[in-house]
Amino acid sequence: MVEHAVLGQQTFTVWCNSDGRIQPQPSRDSLFEELLEKGQLKETPLDELVAEAIEQGKNEPNEEILDMFETMHERLVRAEGMVTDEIARRRR
């Protein structure tokens, strides 16, 4: 109950590790360390998140979901370009 109350008052962001794993990031560093040690900050690979988003939208009508999938595609293309550029920069 106390943990629920404490977590309910926290702000969380999302962190993307360099290997493409996404992880919740509490605003307080001490809480991050505590939750990490307890195994409560599950990391999820980016491609698994995308697959889940696609699966959740599969039965939605095109007029409701197509724009969202196109936006996701544009963002993934931009992200892929940034990663490609960084790999090229580090290989020079």
Buried (B, 14 or more C-beta within 10 A) or exposed (E): EEEEEEEEEEEBEEEEEEEBBBBBBBEEEEBBEBBEEEEEBEBEEBEEBEEEEEEEBEEEEEEEBEEEBEEBEEEEEEEEEEEEEEEEEEEE
